[in-house]
Amino acid sequence: MALESWDFNDLLRDPEAIVAAQRENLQRAQEMERRIAELTGSATSDDERITVTYTEANGIESIQLDPRVMRMASEDLAAALVQVANAARADMREQMQRVVDETIGEEGQPDLAELAANAAQMEAAMNEFMRDTMTMESDLQNAIDRMKRMAEGG
């Protein structure tokens, strides 16, 4: 289910096929965004006394502490929390990468941080492209109709 790429040769295709392909790509990108929003990364300390969950939307979503961690030195507890939180974030990013791989394919992978940061801009650019494509299709059809009328002597 990889996203189709677009290149200059696409200009030689039927405008309707281009629009249909771009709509499909937009739907896949939206589905990828929805799936990523539903992901939750998690990690548990080696002694199973600290568990952290992480989401893209909220960062650290929850921290669960076994009461026995209160006996730890504060520096040790802080270090353990940082380590488990980082592991939960790494789990989240691995899941995100799998979703991207499934959607886009192995080749030409974008940087996940850049993808997340530019999601709104990408959607706006895709919407603008779709509007431009529809306008171009309409303009081409109008030009063809005028040439037909001219050829018919009207």
C-alpha positions in Angstrom: 0.0 0.0 0.0 2.8 2.4 -0.8 2.1 6.0 -1.9 2.6 6.6 -5.5 5.3 9.0 -6.5 4.7 11.8 -9.0 7.1 12.8 -11.8 7.1 14.7 -15.1 5.8 11.7 -17.1 2.6 12.0 -15.1 1.8 15.1 -17.2 1.4 12.8 -20.2 -1.3 10.8 -18.4 -5.0 11.5 -18.4 -5.8 14.4 -16.0 -8.5 12.3 -14.4 -6.0 9.5 -13.7 -3.6 12.1 -12.1 -6.4 13.5 -9.9 -7.5 10.0 -8.9 -4.0 9.0 -8.0 -3.4 12.1 -6.0 -6.8 11.6 -4.2 -5.7 8.1 -3.3 -2.3 9.4 -2.0 -4.1 12.0 0.1 -6.4 9.3 1.6 -3.4 7.1 2.4 -1.6 10.0 4.0 -4.7 10.9 6.1 -5.0 7.2 7.1 -1.3 7.2 8.1 -1.8 10.3 10.2 -4.9 8.7 11.9 -3.0 5.5 12.6 0.0 7.4 14.1 -2.3 9.5 16.3 -3.7 6.2 17.8 -0.2 4.8 18.7 1.0 4.5 22.2 4.6 3.7 23.1 5.4 2.1 26.4 8.4 0.8 28.4 8.9 -0.8 31.8 12.1 -0.7 33.9 14.1 -3.9 34.2 12.9 -4.3 37.8 9.3 -3.8 36.6 8.7 -1.0 39.1 8.3 1.9 36.6 6.1 1.9 33.5 5.8 4.9 31.2 3.4 5.3 28.2 4.0 7.9 25.5 1.9 9.3 22.7 2.8 11.7 19.9 0.0 14.1 20.9 0.8 14.4 24.6 4.3 13.1 25.1 4.4 11.2 28.4 0.9 10.0 28.8 1.2 8.2 32.1 3.8 7.0 34.7 3.0 4.1 36.9 5.2 3.6 40.0 5.4 0.6 42.2 5.4 1.9 45.8 8.8 0.3 46.3 10.4 2.9 44.1 9.9 5.4 46.9 12.8 3.7 48.7 15.2 4.6 45.9 17.5 7.5 46.2 16.0 10.5 44.4 18.9 10.7 41.9 18.4 7.0 41.1 14.6 7.4 40.7 15.1 10.4 38.5 17.6 8.6 36.3 15.3 5.5 36.0 12.3 7.7 35.1 14.3 9.4 32.3 15.6 6.1 31.0 12.1 4.5 30.9 10.5 7.6 29.4 13.1 7.7 26.7 12.5 4.0 26.0 8.7 4.6 25.8 9.4 7.4 23.3 11.7 5.2 21.3 9.0 2.5 21.2 6.5 5.1 19.9 8.9 6.1 17.1 9.5 2.5 16.1 5.8 2.0 15.8 5.5 5.2 13.8 8.3 4.0 11.4 6.4 0.7 10.9 3.2 2.7 9.9 5.2 4.9 7.6 6.9 1.8 6.0 3.5 0.2 5.5 2.1 3.3 3.9 5.0 4.8 1.9 7.2 1.8 1.4 10.8 1.2 2.1 12.3 3.6 -0.4 12.6 7.3 0.1 11.6 7.4 3.7 11.0 10.9 5.1 12.4 12.0 8.5 9.6 11.2 11.0 10.2 14.4 13.0 10.0 16.5 9.8 6.9 14.6 8.7 5.1 15.2 11.9 6.2 18.9 12.0 5.0 19.5 8.4 1.8 17.4 8.3 -0.4 20.5 8.1 1.7 22.1 5.4 1.7 18.9 3.5 -2.0 18.6 3.6 -2.4 22.3 2.6 0.0 21.7 -0.3 -1.9 18.6 -1.4 -5.2 20.5 -1.3 -3.7 23.3 -3.4 -2.3 20.8 -5.8 -5.8 19.1 -6.1 -7.4 22.5 -6.7 -4.8 23.4 -9.4 -5.2 20.1 -11.0 -9.0 20.5 -11.2 -8.6 24.0 -12.6 -6.1 22.7 -15.2 -8.5 19.9 -16.1 -11.3 22.4 -16.6 -9.1 24.8 -18.6 -8.0 21.9 -20.9 -11.5 20.7 -21.4 -12.6 24.3 -22.3 -9.7 24.6 -24.8 -10.6 21.2 -26.4 -14.3 22.3 -26.7 -13.2 25.6 -28.3 -11.0 23.8 -30.8 -13.8 21.4 -31.6 -16.2 24.3 -32.3 -13.6 26.0 -34.4 -13.0 22.8 -36.4 -16.7 22.4 -36.9 -16.8 25.9 -38.3 -18.7 27.5 -35.3 
